[in-house]
């Protein structure tokens, strides 16, 4: 996730294995925790910004995670949404699960 509200709404929806990049960068501790198991799947759900900033940031972070041996999927949410807005607009946990399953695998 990109922001704290994104993390909170996913936690409330039952997605417990989440972390927040606080923008687009992971702390060294977060990165170490994610990459402690090569081959682990990590899904990035950043803002779907009209200026493509969130999408570009997720591509950059995806390459970094891949370099650590992780498999990466980029979640495609509706235009202009982030996870928080997605759930506020009526998205349900089952809907988000479908977004995870349909993530663009890098």
C-alpha positions in Angstrom: 0.0 0.0 0.0 1.0 3.5 -0.5 -0.6 5.3 2.4 -1.8 4.7 6.0 -5.5 4.9 5.1 -5.0 2.3 2.4 -3.4 0.0 5.0 -6.2 0.7 7.6 -9.0 -0.1 5.2 -7.4 -3.3 4.0 -6.8 -4.4 7.6 -10.5 -3.7 8.3 -11.4 -5.8 5.3 -9.4 -8.8 6.6 -6.2 -8.4 4.7 -3.7 -8.9 7.5 -0.5 -9.4 5.6 -0.1 -5.8 4.4 2.4 -3.0 4.9 2.5 0.6 3.9 5.3 2.1 1.9 4.4 5.6 3.2 4.7 7.0 -0.3 6.6 4.8 -2.6 9.6 3.7 -0.6 9.9 0.8 1.9 12.0 1.2 5.0 15.1 -1.0 5.2 13.3 -3.1 7.9 10.2 -3.5 5.7 12.3 -4.5 2.7 14.3 -7.0 4.8 11.1 -8.5 6.2 9.5 -8.9 2.8 12.6 -10.4 1.2 13.4 -12.9 3.9 11.8 -15.6 1.8 12.9 -15.6 -1.9 10.0 -16.5 -4.2 7.4 -14.9 -1.9 4.6 -13.0 -3.8 4.3 -9.3 -3.1 1.4 -7.3 -4.5 1.7 -3.6 -4.9 -1.6 -1.5 -4.8 -0.6 2.1 -5.4 -2.8 5.0 -6.4 -4.1 4.9 -10.0 -3.1 8.6 -10.6 -4.1 10.4 -13.8 -0.4 11.6 -14.0 0.8 7.9 -13.8 2.9 8.7 -10.7 1.6 5.8 -8.7 2.0 3.4 -11.6 5.5 4.5 -12.2 6.4 4.2 -8.5 5.0 0.7 -8.4 7.1 -0.3 -11.4 10.2 1.0 -9.8 9.5 -0.8 -6.5 8.6 -3.9 -8.4 12.0 -4.0 -10.0 13.7 -3.6 -6.6 11.7 -6.4 -5.1 12.4 -8.6 -8.0 16.1 -8.0 -7.5 15.6 -9.5 -4.0 14.1 -12.6 -5.5 10.5 -11.8 -4.9 7.6 -12.4 -7.3 5.6 -9.2 -7.8 2.1 -8.4 -8.9 0.8 -4.9 -9.6 -2.9 -4.5 -8.6 -5.0 -2.7 -11.2 -7.7 -0.6 -9.4 -10.2 1.6 -11.3 -8.8 4.9 -12.6 -8.2 7.5 -9.9 -8.6 5.1 -7.0 -6.4 3.7 -4.3 -7.4 0.9 -1.9 -9.0 3.4 0.5 -11.1 5.0 -2.1 -11.9 1.6 -3.6 -13.5 0.4 -0.4 -15.2 3.7 0.4 -16.8 3.5 -3.1 -18.3 0.1 -2.1 -15.6 -2.4 -2.9 -15.7 -5.5 -0.8 -13.0 -7.9 0.3 -14.1 -10.4 -2.3 -13.8 -7.7 -5.0 -10.3 -6.8 -3.9 -9.4 -10.5 -3.9 -10.3 -10.6 -7.5 -8.1 -7.6 -8.1 -5.2 -9.5 -6.5 -5.9 -12.5 -8.6 -5.9 -10.3 -11.7 -2.8 -8.4 -10.8 -0.3 -7.7 -13.5 2.6 -10.2 -12.8 5.9 -8.6 -13.3 
